[in-house]
Amino acid sequence: MELTELIREAERIFVFTGAGVSTGSGIQDFRGPQGVWKTREPVYFDDFMSSGSARVEYWDQKLEAWPSFRDAEPNAVHLAIAELERVGKVAMVVTQNIDGLHTRAGTASARLVEIHGTNGAVECMSCHELSEPGGHFELFAEERKAPECSCGGYLKPATISFGQSLRTEDLQRAREAVERADLAIALGSTLSVYPAASFPLAAADRGAPYVIINRGVTDHDRHPSVTLRLEGDVVELFPPAVRAALK
């Protein structure tokens, strides 16, 4: 069955997006051959919380990447997903990406789980108050001191670091959406990071058709529950199928 027909017939689509969607907006991948982790060692959460030098290193890494996140614009994939939501076809969008572009494209917070957090806010690790990131990055660039909250807690971009637990409420919302889904579509992900990658597969295992679109192999390619596997750039393949399905 073709992608267009699957989208046309579905009423509750579970959309899962990965780095291949972000790169279409000019954001560098983390794990790919040219990814961030090829040149910078990630700072683990426990180190961030226990070491001042680790906090400075963490903020330095985030400062280096901040302009690309700040200036990125939603691409045709983000807009196509938002259009599917507008016509009532989206059960949930679960994204591994931390760029906030689904929100900027129009995906509502009620239909979005940013499973690895977002660079669009800074969070206090003590009182959990959220604030805008721009001023914190400017101050860090000037002073080279990891910022702190007025309560004395450590401030950290609201992303999930290595060794940091995923948010329980996000996991629950994703699980509930899997139970409602009548189609799962994974876009631009190698489907190798768990538990995030388990969600579209869980939808497939309970009977929903499962589509994977990615440039390069994924960990789910040989799974018997996969209905359709398309190789290539999601920006080129997915939006035209959505447009055709909604005609």
NORJOSUL-V952123 format. One record per residue. N is the residue number from 0. RES is the residue in one small letter. SS is DSSP state (~ for helix, > for strand, _ for the rest). PHI is phi in degrees with one decimal (999 if undefined). D_FIRST is the distance of its C-alpha to the first C-alpha in whole Angstrom. Layout:
N;RES;SS;PHI;D_FIRST, N;RES;SS;PHI;D_FIRST
This chain:
0;m;_;999;0, 1;e;_;-77.3;4, 2;l;~;-58.8;7, 3;t;~;-57.7;8, 4;e;~;-67.3;7, 5;l;~;-62.6;7, 6;i;~;-66.9;10, 7;r;~;-61.5;11, 8;e;~;-82.4;11, 9;a;_;-77.1;13, 10;e;_;-121.7;16, 11;r;_;-139.1;18, 12;i;>;-86.7;16, 13;f;>;-96.0;18, 14;v;>;-103.8;18, 15;f;>;-122.7;20, 16;t;>;-122.0;21, 17;g;_;-129.1;24, 18;a;~;-60.9;26, 19;g;~;-64.5;24, 20;v;~;-81.5;24, 21;s;~;-63.6;27, 22;t;~;-62.0;28, 23;g;~;-66.8;26, 24;s;~;-108.2;29, 25;g;_;86.1;32, 26;i;_;-95.6;32, 27;q;_;-68.9;33, 28;d;_;-70.1;31, 29;f;_;-95.2;33, 30;r;_;-106.4;32, 31;g;_;-70.8;31, 32;p;_;-56.8;33, 33;q;_;-109.2;35, 34;g;_;-72.0;34, 35;v;~;-57.2;37, 36;w;~;-74.0;38, 37;k;~;-79.0;39, 38;t;_;-119.5;42, 39;r;_;-129.2;43, 40;e;_;-82.0;43, 41;p;_;-64.6;41, 42;v;_;-93.8;44, 43;y;_;-77.3;44, 44;f;~;-59.1;44, 45;d;~;-61.5;47, 46;d;~;-68.3;49, 47;f;~;-57.8;48, 48;m;~;-75.7;50, 49;s;~;-109.6;53, 50;s;_;-132.0;54, 51;g;~;-62.8;55, 52;s;~;-67.2;54, 53;a;~;-66.7;50, 54;r;~;-65.7;50, 55;v;~;-64.3;51, 56;e;~;-61.9;49, 57;y;~;-61.0;46, 58;w;~;-65.5;47, 59;d;~;-66.1;48, 60;q;~;-63.2;44, 61;k;~;-66.7;43, 62;l;~;-63.6;45, 63;e;~;-60.4;44, 64;a;~;-88.0;40, 65;w;~;-55.9;41, 66;p;~;-57.3;41, 67;s;~;-69.3;38, 68;f;~;-70.9;37, 69;r;~;-61.0;39, 70;d;~;-95.4;38, 71;a;_;-67.6;34, 72;e;_;-120.7;32, 73;p;_;-56.4;29, 74;n;_;-103.2;26, 75;a;~;-63.1;23, 76;v;~;-69.2;21, 77;h;~;-57.2;24, 78;l;~;-69.0;24, 79;a;~;-65.5;20, 80;i;~;-64.0;20, 81;a;~;-62.6;23, 82;e;~;-68.6;22, 83;l;~;-60.4;19, 84;e;~;-65.6;22, 85;r;~;-59.4;24, 86;v;_;-92.3;22, 87;g;_;84.6;22, 88;k;_;-102.5;18, 89;v;>;-106.4;20, 90;a;>;-78.6;21, 91;m;>;-167.3;23, 92;v;>;-109.3;23, 93;v;>;-111.0;24, 94;t;>;-119.7;25, 95;q;_;-83.6;27, 96;n;_;-80.7;29, 97;i;_;-114.2;32, 98;d;_;-88.3;32, 99;g;_;73.7;32, 100;l;~;-74.8;30, 101;h;~;-63.0;27, 102;t;~;-63.0;31, 103;r;~;-67.3;32, 104;a;~;-79.9;29, 105;g;_;119.6;29, 106;t;_;-68.1;27, 107;a;_;-73.9;29, 108;s;~;-60.0;31, 109;a;~;-68.8;30, 110;r;~;-114.5;26, 111;l;>;-135.3;27, 112;v;>;-120.3;28, 113;e;>;-91.5;30, 114;i;_;-63.5;30, 115;h;_;-107.7;32, 116;g;>;84.8;34, 117;t;>;-145.7;35, 118;n;>;-81.8;38, 119;g;>;-80.7;38, 120;a;>;-150.9;41, 121;v;>;-115.7;44, 122;e;>;-119.8;44, 123;c;>;-78.2;48, 124;m;_;-76.3;47, 125;s;_;-104.6;50, 126;c;_;-95.5;50, 127;h;_;66.4;46, 128;e;_;-68.8;47, 129;l;>;-101.1;45, 130;s;>;-144.5;46, 131;e;_;-69.9;45, 132;p;~;-79.3;44, 133;g;~;-54.4;46, 134;g;~;-63.7;50, 135;h;~;-65.7;49, 136;f;~;-67.3;48, 137;e;~;-61.6;51, 138;l;~;-66.5;53, 139;f;~;-64.3;52, 140;a;~;-60.8;52, 141;e;~;-79.4;56, 142;e;~;-101.9;57, 143;r;_;56.5;55, 144;k;_;-120.7;55, 145;a;_;-62.4;52, 146;p;_;-69.3;53, 147;e;>;-126.7;54, 148;c;_;-76.2;53, 149;s;_;-62.7;56, 150;c;_;-82.2;56, 151;g;_;97.8;57, 152;g;_;-76.3;53, 153;y;>;-79.4;51, 154;l;>;-91.4;49, 155;k;>;-149.7;45, 156;p;>;-48.5;42, 157;a;>;-78.2;40, 158;t;>;-108.4;37, 159;i;_;-88.4;37, 160;s;_;-83.8;39, 161;f;_;-57.5;39, 162;g;_;86.9;40, 163;q;_;-97.1;40, 164;s;_;-70.3;38, 165;l;_;-67.9;35, 166;r;_;-75.4;36, 167;t;~;-57.7;36, 168;e;~;-66.7;35, 169;d;~;-66.8;32, 170;l;~;-61.2;30, 171;q;~;-66.5;31, 172;r;~;-63.1;29, 173;a;~;-66.7;26, 174;r;~;-62.0;26, 175;e;~;-63.7;26, 176;a;~;-67.4;23, 177;v;~;-57.7;21, 178;e;~;-67.5;22, 179;r;~;-92.3;21, 180;a;_;-68.4;18, 181;d;_;-114.3;15, 182;l;>;-162.7;12, 183;a;>;-116.7;14, 184;i;>;-129.3;14, 185;a;>;-104.2;16, 186;l;>;-122.3;18, 187;g;_;66.1;20, 188;s;_;-130.8;22, 189;t;_;-78.4;23, 190;l;_;56.7;22, 191;s;_;-115.0;26, 192;v;_;-106.7;28, 193;y;_;-112.6;28, 194;p;_;-83.5;28, 195;a;_;-54.3;26, 196;a;_;-69.4;23, 197;s;~;-74.5;23, 198;f;~;-68.7;22, 199;p;~;-63.1;18, 200;l;~;-67.0;18, 201;a;~;-64.6;20, 202;a;~;-61.7;18, 203;a;~;-65.8;15, 204;d;~;-65.5;18, 205;r;_;-96.2;19, 206;g;_;113.7;15, 207;a;_;-75.2;13, 208;p;>;-55.7;10, 209;y;>;-129.2;11, 210;v;>;-113.4;10, 211;i;>;-121.2;13, 212;i;>;-124.0;14, 213;n;>;-160.9;18, 214;r;_;-92.9;20, 215;g;_;105.3;22, 216;v;_;-67.6;21, 217;t;_;-127.5;20, 218;d;_;-71.3;22, 219;h;_;-101.2;19, 220;d;_;-56.0;17, 221;r;_;-97.6;18, 222;h;_;-73.1;17, 223;p;_;-65.4;15, 224;s;_;-82.3;14, 225;v;_;-73.2;12, 226;t;_;-86.7;8, 227;l;>;-148.2;8, 228;r;>;-121.7;11, 229;l;>;-112.7;12, 230;e;>;-96.3;16, 231;g;_;145.4;18, 232;d;_;-77.0;20, 233;v;~;-62.5;18, 234;v;~;-65.8;21, 235;e;~;-85.5;19, 236;l;~;-96.8;15, 237;f;~;-79.2;15, 238;p;~;-58.5;17, 239;p;~;-61.7;16, 240;a;~;-66.4;13, 241;v;~;-64.9;15, 242;r;~;-59.4;17, 243;a;~;-66.6;14, 244;a;~;-68.9;13, 245;l;_;-95.9;17, 246;k;_;-67.1;18
